[in-house]
Amino acid sequence: MKNPKIKKINGYLKTDHQGLKSLYERIKKIELLTQKIFTYLDPNLKKYCQIVNDENNRLIMLVENAAIATQLRFQTANLITQFKHDPTLKHIQDIHYKVRPLNSSYSKRYLIEINQPPLLLSRETAETIKNTAQTIEDLTLRNIMEKIAQHYKK
């Protein structure tokens, strides 16, 4: 039994709902672009990336954190060169990386829990830092290094 009030999305797309139709087409375009671009990305990095826009010959990619963005920036020239050989990607001349905001639900898995105990230095590392600090002439930096050296496993 079919509910007459429920209309398939194709029904909306075939009518005069141009806003919805253009949105749906944009989503499909980004999905296809994502599939194509991800074939060129490092498999270890692609799980931290999301293609969000492609306009004015510029690809905009949302990345999980600054470290991922930095790794991708080093690969940008190589990626653009590879894109030149692909008919669907040859228009891309620049890639802009944006770091996903920390309050994003996707990013919350990377936040350190507040109740987690602080990481401590080994006794040997603390001793090395303390010895290094004693050779520093800058008093402020020396004090900071000595304070760091106090954080070791007792």
Phi and psi in degrees as GROMACS dihedral restraints (atoms count N, CA, C in turn):
[ dihedral_restraints ]
;  ai    aj    ak    al  type     phi  dphi    fc
    3     4     5     6     1   -99.9    20    10
    4     5     6     7     1   143.4    20    10
    6     7     8     9     1   -87.8    20    10
    7     8     9    10     1   118.8    20    10
    9    10    11    12     1   -67.1    20    10
   10    11    12    13     1   -19.9    20    10
   12    13    14    15     1   -77.5    20    10
   13    14    15    16     1   -22.4    20    10
   15    16    17    18     1   -86.8    20    10
   16    17    18    19     1   125.0    20    10
   18    19    20    21     1  -119.7    20    10
   19    20    21    22     1   132.7    20    10
   21    22    23    24     1   -64.7    20    10
   22    23    24    25     1   154.6    20    10
   24    25    26    27     1   -59.4    20    10
   25    26    27    28     1   -32.2    20    10
   27    28    29    30     1   -61.6    20    10
   28    29    30    31     1   -32.3    20    10
   30    31    32    33     1   -63.4    20    10
   31    32    33    34     1   -39.2    20    10
   33    34    35    36     1   -71.0    20    10
   34    35    36    37     1   -36.3    20    10
   36    37    38    39     1   -71.5    20    10
   37    38    39    40     1   -26.4    20    10
   39    40    41    42     1   -84.8    20    10
   40    41    42    43     1   -11.1    20    10
   42    43    44    45     1   -94.2    20    10
   43    44    45    46     1  -159.4    20    10
   45    46    47    48     1   -88.1    20    10
   46    47    48    49     1    21.4    20    10
   48    49    50    51     1   -83.6    20    10
   49    50    51    52     1    71.1    20    10
   51    52    53    54     1   -65.6    20    10
   52    53    54    55     1   -34.7    20    10
   54    55    56    57     1   -61.2    20    10
   55    56    57    58     1   -45.9    20    10
   57    58    59    60     1   -67.1    20    10
   58    59    60    61     1   -39.5    20    10
   60    61    62    63     1   -64.4    20    10
   61    62    63    64     1   -44.3    20    10
   63    64    65    66     1   -67.2    20    10
   64    65    66    67     1   -35.7    20    10
   66    67    68    69     1   -64.2    20    10
   67    68    69    70     1   -44.5    20    10
   69    70    71    72     1   -62.8    20    10
   70    71    72    73     1   -42.0    20    10
   72    73    74    75     1   -64.9    20    10
   73    74    75    76     1   -39.0    20    10
   75    76    77    78     1   -64.1    20    10
   76    77    78    79     1   -42.2    20    10
   78    79    80    81     1   -62.0    20    10
   79    80    81    82     1   -45.1    20    10
   81    82    83    84     1   -62.8    20    10
   82    83    84    85     1   -39.7    20    10
   84    85    86    87     1   -63.4    20    10
   85    86    87    88     1   -44.0    20    10
   87    88    89    90     1   -67.3    20    10
   88    89    90    91     1   -36.7    20    10
   90    91    92    93     1   -62.2    20    10
   91    92    93    94     1   -45.6    20    10
   93    94    95    96     1   -65.2    20    10
   94    95    96    97     1   -41.5    20    10
   96    97    98    99     1   -62.2    20    10
   97    98    99   100     1   -42.3    20    10
   99   100   101   102     1   -60.9    20    10
  100   101   102   103     1   -47.6    20    10
  102   103   104   105     1   -58.9    20    10
  103   104   105   106     1   -43.6    20    10
  105   106   107   108     1   -66.5    20    10
  106   107   108   109     1   -46.8    20    10
  108   109   110   111     1   -68.4    20    10
  109   110   111   112     1   -37.9    20    10
  111   112   113   114     1   -64.8    20    10
  112   113   114   115     1   -19.7    20    10
  114   115   116   117     1   -69.3    20    10
  115   116   117   118     1   -21.3    20    10
  117   118   119   120     1   -96.5    20    10
  118   119   120   121     1   -16.6    20    10
  120   121   122   123     1   -81.3    20    10
  121   122   123   124     1   153.8    20    10
  123   124   125   126     1   -60.8    20    10
  124   125   126   127     1   127.2    20    10
  126   127   128   129     1   -56.2    20    10
  127   128   129   130     1   -29.4    20    10
  129   130   131   132     1   -74.2    20    10
  130   131   132   133     1   -19.1    20    10
  132   133   134   135     1   -99.7    20    10
  133   134   135   136     1   -27.5    20    10
  135   136   137   138     1   -63.2    20    10
  136   137   138   139     1   -24.6    20    10
  138   139   140   141     1   -71.3    20    10
  139   140   141   142     1   -12.5    20    10
  141   142   143   144     1  -104.2    20    10
  142   143   144   145     1    10.2    20    10
  144   145   146   147     1  -122.3    20    10
  145   146   147   148     1   152.8    20    10
  147   148   149   150     1  -146.1    20    10
  148   149   150   151     1   127.9    20    10
  150   151   152   153     1   -80.3    20    10
  151   152   153   154     1   126.1    20    10
  153   154   155   156     1  -115.3    20    10
  154   155   156   157     1   -22.9    20    10
  156   157   158   159     1  -161.7    20    10
  157   158   159   160     1   158.4    20    10
  159   160   161   162     1  -150.0    20    10
  160   161   162   163     1    98.0    20    10
  162   163   164   165     1  -148.4    20    10
  163   164   165   166     1   152.8    20    10
  165   166   167   168     1    53.1    20    10
  166   167   168   169     1    42.1    20    10
  168   169   170   171     1    60.5    20    10
  169   170   171   172     1    21.7    20    10
  171   172   173   174     1  -124.0    20    10
  172   173   174   175     1   130.8    20    10
  174   175   176   177     1   -95.8    20    10
  175   176   177   178     1   132.3    20    10
  177   178   179   180     1  -112.3    20    10
  178   179   180   181     1   123.4    20    10
  180   181   182   183     1  -121.6    20    10
  181   182   183   184     1   130.1    20    10
  183   184   185   186     1   -91.9    20    10
  184   185   186   187     1   127.8    20    10
  186   187   188   189     1  -121.6    20    10
  187   188   189   190     1   159.5    20    10
  189   190   191   192     1   -66.9    20    10
  190   191   192   193     1   -42.1    20    10
  192   193   194   195     1  -154.6    20    10
  193   194   195   196     1   174.9    20    10
  195   196   197   198     1   -65.8    20    10
  196   197   198   199     1   -31.6    20    10
  198   199   200   201     1   -64.6    20    10
  199   200   201   202     1   -42.0    20    10
  201   202   203   204     1   -65.7    20    10
  202   203   204   205     1   -42.8    20    10
  204   205   206   207     1   -59.3    20    10
  205   206   207   208     1   -42.0    20    10
  207   208   209   210     1   -64.4    20    10
  208   209   210   211     1   -44.1    20    10
  210   211   212   213     1   -60.3    20    10
  211   212   213   214     1   -42.2    20    10
  213   214   215   216     1   -69.4    20    10
  214   215   216   217     1   -35.5    20    10
  216   217   218   219     1   -60.9    20    10
  217   218   219   220     1   -36.3    20    10
  219   220   221   222     1   -67.3    20    10
  220   221   222   223     1   -25.0    20    10
  222   223   224   225     1   -95.0    20    10
  223   224   225   226     1    -5.1    20    10
  225   226   227   228     1   -56.3    20    10
  226   227   228   229     1   -49.6    20    10
  228   229   230   231     1   -59.2    20    10
  229   230   231   232     1   -41.5    20    10
  231   232   233   234     1   -66.2    20    10
  232   233   234   235     1   -41.9    20    10
  234   235   236   237     1   -62.4    20    10
  235   236   237   238     1   -45.7    20    10
  237   238   239   240     1   -63.5    20    10
  238   239   240   241     1   -37.5    20    10
  240   241   242   243     1   -62.8    20    10
  241   242   243   244     1   -42.3    20    10
  243   244   245   246     1   -66.2    20    10
  244   245   246   247     1   -37.6    20    10
  246   247   248   249     1   -63.2    20    10
  247   248   249   250     1   -29.7    20    10
  249   250   251   252     1   -62.1    20    10
  250   251   252   253     1   -25.8    20    10
  252   253   254   255     1   -88.9    20    10
  253   254   255   256     1    -4.0    20    10
  255   256   257   258     1  -107.8    20    10
  256   257   258   259     1   119.6    20    10
  258   259   260   261     1   -58.1    20    10
  259   260   261   262     1   -32.2    20    10
  261   262   263   264     1   -82.4    20    10
  262   263   264   265     1   -15.2    20    10
  264   265   266   267     1  -115.8    20    10
  265   266   267   268     1    -2.6    20    10
  267   268   269   270     1   -65.7    20    10
  268   269   270   271     1   -16.7    20    10
  270   271   272   273     1   -75.5    20    10
  271   272   273   274     1   -16.8    20    10
  273   274   275   276     1   -74.5    20    10
  274   275   276   277     1   120.3    20    10
  276   277   278   279     1  -112.2    20    10
  277   278   279   280     1   -14.3    20    10
  279   280   281   282     1  -150.2    20    10
  280   281   282   283     1   149.6    20    10
  282   283   284   285     1  -125.5    20    10
  283   284   285   286     1   126.5    20    10
  285   286   287   288     1  -111.0    20    10
  286   287   288   289     1   124.9    20    10
  288   289   290   291     1  -103.5    20    10
  289   290   291   292     1   130.3    20    10
  291   292   293   294     1  -119.5    20    10
  292   293   294   295     1   135.5    20    10
  294   295   296   297     1   -84.9    20    10
  295   296   297   298     1   130.8    20    10
  297   298   299   300     1   -62.8    20    10
  298   299   300   301     1   135.5    20    10
  300   301   302   303     1   -61.4    20    10
  301   302   303   304     1   147.9    20    10
  303   304   305   306     1   -64.5    20    10
  304   305   306   307     1   -28.5    20    10
  306   307   308   309     1   -78.5    20    10
  307   308   309   310     1     0.0    20    10
  309   310   311   312     1   -67.1    20    10
  310   311   312   313     1   140.9    20    10
  312   313   314   315     1   -63.3    20    10
  313   314   315   316     1   -29.4    20    10
  315   316   317   318     1   -67.2    20    10
  316   317   318   319     1   -32.2    20    10
  318   319   320   321     1   -85.4    20    10
  319   320   321   322     1   -13.4    20    10
  321   322   323   324     1   -64.0    20    10
  322   323   324   325     1   -22.3    20    10
  324   325   326   327     1   -68.9    20    10
  325   326   327   328     1   -15.2    20    10
  327   328   329   330     1   -98.0    20    10
  328   329   330   331     1    -4.5    20    10
  330   331   332   333     1   -75.2    20    10
  331   332   333   334     1   140.4    20    10
  333   334   335   336     1   -82.0    20    10
  334   335   336   337     1   134.4    20    10
  336   337   338   339     1   -65.8    20    10
  337   338   339   340     1   142.9    20    10
  339   340   341   342     1   -65.1    20    10
  340   341   342   343     1   -34.7    20    10
  342   343   344   345     1   -81.3    20    10
  343   344   345   346     1     0.3    20    10
  345   346   347   348     1   -68.4    20    10
  346   347   348   349     1   133.3    20    10
  348   349   350   351     1   -66.1    20    10
  349   350   351   352     1   148.0    20    10
  351   352   353   354     1   -67.5    20    10
  352   353   354   355     1   150.6    20    10
  354   355   356   357     1   -75.8    20    10
  355   356   357   358     1   135.1    20    10
  357   358   359   360     1  -114.5    20    10
  358   359   360   361     1   151.4    20    10
  360   361   362   363     1   -78.8    20    10
  361   362   363   364     1   155.3    20    10
  363   364   365   366     1   -74.2    20    10
  364   365   366   367     1   161.5    20    10
  366   367   368   369     1   -60.7    20    10
  367   368   369   370     1   -39.6    20    10
  369   370   371   372     1   -65.3    20    10
  370   371   372   373     1   -42.9    20    10
  372   373   374   375     1   -64.8    20    10
  373   374   375   376     1   -42.5    20    10
  375   376   377   378     1   -60.9    20    10
  376   377   378   379     1   -41.1    20    10
  378   379   380   381     1   -64.4    20    10
  379   380   381   382     1   -41.0    20    10
  381   382   383   384     1   -62.8    20    10
  382   383   384   385     1   -44.2    20    10
  384   385   386   387     1   -64.0    20    10
  385   386   387   388     1   -41.3    20    10
  387   388   389   390     1   -63.4    20    10
  388   389   390   391     1   -43.6    20    10
  390   391   392   393     1   -64.1    20    10
  391   392   393   394     1   -39.3    20    10
  393   394   395   396     1   -65.2    20    10
  394   395   396   397     1   -41.2    20    10
  396   397   398   399     1   -60.3    20    10
  397   398   399   400     1   -36.0    20    10
  399   400   401   402     1   -68.7    20    10
  400   401   402   403     1   -16.9    20    10
  402   403   404   405     1   -91.9    20    10
  403   404   405   406     1    -6.1    20    10
  405   406   407   408     1   -86.3    20    10
  406   407   408   409     1   130.5    20    10
  408   409   410   411     1   -80.6    20    10
  409   410   411   412     1   -32.4    20    10
  411   412   413   414     1   -68.1    20    10
  412   413   414   415     1   114.9    20    10
  414   415   416   417     1   -62.6    20    10
  415   416   417   418     1   -41.1    20    10
  417   418   419   420     1   -63.3    20    10
  418   419   420   421     1   -48.0    20    10
  420   421   422   423     1   -64.5    20    10
  421   422   423   424     1   -39.6    20    10
  423   424   425   426     1   -60.4    20    10
  424   425   426   427     1   -44.7    20    10
  426   427   428   429     1   -62.7    20    10
  427   428   429   430     1   -40.0    20    10
  429   430   431   432     1   -63.8    20    10
  430   431   432   433     1   -46.4    20    10
  432   433   434   435     1   -62.5    20    10
  433   434   435   436     1   -39.9    20    10
  435   436   437   438     1   -66.3    20    10
  436   437   438   439     1   -35.7    20    10
  438   439   440   441     1   -67.4    20    10
  439   440   441   442     1   -40.6    20    10
  441   442   443   444     1   -61.7    20    10
  442   443   444   445     1   -41.0    20    10
  444   445   446   447     1   -63.7    20    10
  445   446   447   448     1   -18.8    20    10
  447   448   449   450     1   -77.0    20    10
  448   449   450   451     1   -11.7    20    10
  450   451   452   453     1   -94.3    20    10
  451   452   453   454     1    76.7    20    10
  453   454   455   456     1  -130.9    20    10
  454   455   456   457     1   162.9    20    10
  456   457   458   459     1   -70.8    20    10
  457   458   459   460     1   125.3    20    10
